[in-house]
Amino acid sequence: MPELPEVETVMRGLEAVLTGRRIHKVRLARGDLRFPFPPDFAKRVEGRIVLRLKRRAKYILAFLEGGEVLILHLGMSGRFTVIDAKGRMTGLGEFYEESSAPDGGSGPHDHVVFTREDGLRVIYTDPRRFGLMDLVGETGLDSHKLLAQIGVEPLGNEFDAAYLAQAFRAKKAPLKAALLDQRLIAGLGNIYVCEALWRARLSPKRKAGSLVKKTSYDPRLEELVRHIRAVLLEAIAAGGSTLRDFVQPTGDAGSFQQVFAVYDREGEKCRRRQCGGTIKRIVQGGRSTFYCPKCQK
């Protein structure tokens, strides 16, 4: 599933082609994705100008003229593709296999087509249909069922060592599981937690609460916050991570996977100088965890 950097990359791509532009037409190829589309979905979006876009956790929010917000989630295999009036294609979210390539809005997995007034089309393709789209009034956005229980943004000002200390206090859950808890931190995913924990020299297996003392916290929480921010920002700059070899006709794909220190490197030597350890894979909460048992404590 795309994680925060991939979603941020897609949001920025959509921002470039939709902000300040009017959505002339919406075509739905089916009545649902993961959930049914809201009533009169196409009519409520058609004719509206997209005022701005932002990312919240792994959701993309498009603020529309008239006070409604379009909530978008890519699910496991969702992708947006832009086709301009001259038929030139640009992929937004090229993280999946070639069989899921869009077909100009008419393929079996091209479920939603947004058309601008100048003919440019934004096509949502989703072979597994785990993505979703919803509409909500802006005043009710924070209380929406998808967003109400989401924690702080890891790139926001609220995210610091003091916040982590409070969140982790007395927690017996493994550190990695605590970091993946979306009620605590919004948008952190498996790949980037593994990478940040390696940089911070912290074991994914240790209890989260072990980093918090009665009246203070372990200084390594400061390091962990710093490395989480750094990993996410570096991944966003690289366009995210592409874990399969599919590339859209533009030739663009995320490249952060080229500098993974631990993720998907089971059995390989640790990249930390003078460590000499070997990357191990374990399963935590049904997900693969990669770490170096020698230098991560």
N, C-alpha and C positions, 0 to 999 in steps of 0.2 A: 504493500500500500504506500502511495506517495506520502512523504513526511513533510515537515514544515518547509525545508528549503525548496522542495519540488513544488509545493503549493504556492509558495511565495513567487517562484519563477513563473508559474502559470498566471498568477494574478497580475504580475507586472506586464506580461504579454497581452492579457486582455485589457488592461488599463490603457495600453498604448493605442488600441484600436476602438475602444468603446467609450472612454471618458469624453463627455461633451457631445456625443453623437446620439442620434435618435434611432431607436430600433423600429424599423418600418414594419417588419413582419416576423412572426414566430411560427415555425412549422413543427408540429409534434408527430412523430412517426408511430407513437404508441401512447397509451394512457397512463403509463407508470414507468418508474425506474425501480429503485428499492421500495419506494412508496408511490402511491398514485400522485399525479400532479394536482396541485390545489385547484379548486373550481375556477373556471374561466381563466386559466393560467395565461394562455396566449393573448386573449383580449386585454388582460390587465397589464401586460408588458408592452404590447404593440402601441406605437405612437409615443412612447416615453423616452425622454432623454436620460442617458446614464450620467448622473452627476459626479460620482466618484466610486472607486473600488478600494477595498481594504481586505486584509486577511485577518481572520480571528481563529486561532488554533489551526486546524486543517480545513477550515471553511473559507470560501471566497464570498464576500458580501458586495453586491452591486446596489448602490443607493440610486433609486429611480426618481425622476420628476414626479411629484404628486405625493411623496411621503412613504412609498413602499420600498422594501428592500428584498432583492432577489438573493436567496441563500443557495450556494452551490457547493457540492461536495463531490470529489472525484471517485470516491469508493476505491476499489482495487484496480480497476482497469480503465477508468474514465480519462478522456483526453479531449482537448479542444484543438481544432484546426481552423485556421483562417484562410479563406480563399477570396482574393480580391476580385474586383469587377473584370479584370483581365485574365482570371483563371489561375493566377499564381498562388501557390500554396505555402503556408508557413505553419509548422507544428508547434503547439504549446502543450508541453507535457509529454515528451517523447520518451516514455519510460517502459514501453511494452513491446510485445512481439509483433512481427510483421503482419500476422494474420488479422490484427486489429486495425490495420491502416484504414483511414476513412475513404469513402468513395464519393466525395463531392456532395454529401448530404443525402445520397440515395442508397447507400449500402445497407446491409441488414443490421448493422450495429450503429448506424448514424441516427440517433433517436431525437435530437433537437437541433433545429437550425434557426439561428438568429440572423436576420438580414437587415443591414443598415440601409439608410435612404439612398446611398450611392451604389448599392448592389453588393457590397462586401458581405460575405457570409462567415459567421462563426458557428462551426459545427461541433456538436458534442457527440462523441463516439464512446460507446461503453459496452464491450462484448459481454461482460458478466452482469451488468446492470446493478451494481452495488452502489453506484452514485445516487445523488438525489438533488432535487431542486424544490424550493419552497418560496412562498411569498409571505411577508409579514410587515405590518406597519412599523415604521421606524421607532415609534414610541414604545412598542412592545418587543423590540429586538433583544434587549438584555434578558428578558424573562422568557424568551422562546425556549421550548423544551430541548432544542439542540444546543443551546448556548448558555442556559441558566446556571449549569453546574460546572462550567469550565473554569480552570484556575488562571493564574497570572501568565502573561506572555513572557517567555524566556529572554526576549530581546527588549522587554520593557523596563521601566525604572523600578517597578515594584519587585522585580526579581533580584534578590541579593542574598548574601549568606545569612543574614538575620531572618529573612523569610523562610529559607530552607531549614534553618534551625528550629523555627517554630513549627513548620510543617512536619519535620522528622521527629520531633520530641516524643520519646517513648514508643516510637514505631518499631515493631519487630520484623516488619517486612524487609526483604532484601533491598539493598540500595537501588539496584536497577529497577525493581518493581515500583518502588516509591517514585522514582524519576519518571516512570511511564504513566503514572496515575494522572489522568487528564483533569481530575478535580483539583490537583495541586499545581500542575504546570501544563499550560496549554500547548499542544502541538508537538511536544517532544516524541520522537519515535525510536524504534529499536536500533537502527543504524547509528544515529548520531549520539545516542546514550552510550553505546559500546565505545565509540571513538572518544568521547569526552572522558569517560571513566579511565580509559587507558592513559590519556594525557595527564589526568589528575593522579595517577598511580593508585587508584582505589578499586578494590575488588567489587564486582557486581554482586557477590554473594554475602558481603558483610551486612549486618543489620543497619538500616538507615539511622535508627536511634543511637547507634554507637558513636556517631559523630557529634552528638549533643551532650553537653554536661549540664549540671544543675543550674549554674548561673552563667554559663558561657557555651561556646561551641568550638569544635576542632577547627583550627585555622585552614585545614584542607578544604573546608566548605567554601572559603574564599577562592581557592584555586579551582574548585569544581565549577563554581559560577563563571569564573573567567574562561575556563575551557569550553563550557557549554556555549557561551556566547561566541567564542572564536570559531568553534567547529561549525555552528550554524551560519555565521557570516561568511566563512570561507566556502561552504557548500552553496550558499546563495550566489556568491560571486562566480562559482563554477557552473551554475545552472542546474544544481542538484546532482543526483547520482543516477546513472543509467545502469541498471543491473542486467540488462539483456542487450543483444547486439542490434536491435532495430534502430534505424535512423530514417527520419522523414526525408522527403526530396530536398529539403534545404541543407541536409547534411549536419544539422545541429543536434546535439545531445548533451546531457549533463556529463561532467567529467570528474566529479569529486571522487568517484570510485577508484580513480587512478592513484589516489594518495591514501587510501584506507590503511590504517596502521594495524587494525585487528579484524575488522568485519570481513567475513568470508575468507579468512586466511588460516583456517584450521590446519595445524601441522607444520606451518611455516615458522621461521625464526622471528623472534620479536625484533622490531625495528629500532628499539631503544638502544643507544650505544652502550656497550659493555654489559648488557643484560644477559644475553645468551639463553634466554628462555624460549619456549615454544608455545605458539598460540593454541589455545584449547577451546573447544566448543562444548557448551552444555545447553540444556533446555531449561528455561525459566518461564513459567506461565504460558507454556505452549510455544514460546519463541526461542530462536537460537540466540545464544549469548556467546560472544567471542571475547577472549581476554587472555592476558599473560599471567599465569599463576605465580611467576617468579617476581615480577616487579609491581604487580597490583595487589595491595594488601588491605 
